[in-house]
Amino acid sequence: MAEAAQHDFWGTLSAVALAIVGVAMLALIVSNNANTSNVIGATGAAFSNALGVALSPVTGGTGTGAAFPIA
């Protein structure tokens, strides 16, 4: 029973995340004021930073990426 509830939770969470990304992509394509190249670059940097944080316990890193340096 608990496995079914957990499956429903993750399925719902991923559906919501996918919907948010889909709406953001549509807005980026349709908008005349969109700065597409900067948005794509920022998305890649954010993903890279999130991946670095996720891997930091294994790699021994601090979890901060070069994309967002700490001043």
C-alpha positions in Angstrom: 0.0 0.0 0.0 2.8 2.4 0.9 4.6 1.7 -2.4 1.5 2.7 -4.4 1.2 6.0 -2.5 4.9 6.7 -3.0 4.6 5.8 -6.7 1.7 8.2 -7.0 3.6 11.0 -5.2 6.6 10.7 -7.5 4.5 10.4 -10.6 2.5 13.6 -9.6 5.7 15.5 -8.7 7.3 14.6 -12.0 4.2 15.5 -14.0 4.1 18.9 -12.3 7.8 19.5 -12.9 7.3 18.5 -16.6 4.4 20.9 -16.9 6.4 23.8 -15.5 9.3 23.1 -17.8 6.9 22.8 -20.8 5.2 26.2 -20.0 8.6 27.8 -19.5 9.9 26.5 -22.9 6.7 27.6 -24.7 7.0 31.1 -23.1 10.7 31.3 -24.2 9.8 30.4 -27.8 6.8 32.6 -28.1 8.0 35.7 -26.3 9.6 38.6 -28.3 11.4 39.8 -25.2 13.1 36.4 -24.4 16.8 36.4 -24.2 17.1 32.8 -25.3 20.8 32.3 -25.3 21.2 33.6 -21.7 18.3 31.5 -20.5 19.8 28.3 -22.0 23.2 29.2 -20.5 21.7 29.8 -17.1 19.7 26.6 -17.2 22.9 24.6 -18.1 24.8 26.3 -15.3 22.0 25.6 -12.8 21.9 21.9 -13.8 25.7 21.7 -13.5 25.7 23.2 -10.1 22.9 20.9 -8.9 24.8 17.9 -10.3 27.9 19.1 -8.4 26.0 19.3 -5.2 24.5 15.9 -5.6 27.9 14.4 -6.3 29.8 16.2 -3.6 29.5 13.5 -0.9 31.1 11.0 -3.3 33.7 13.3 -4.9 34.6 15.2 -1.7 33.8 18.5 -3.3 32.2 21.5 -1.5 29.1 21.3 -3.6 29.5 24.8 -5.2 30.1 25.0 -8.9 32.1 27.5 -10.9 28.9 28.8 -12.4 27.9 30.4 -9.0 31.2 31.3 -7.2 31.1 32.3 -3.6 32.5 35.8 -3.2 
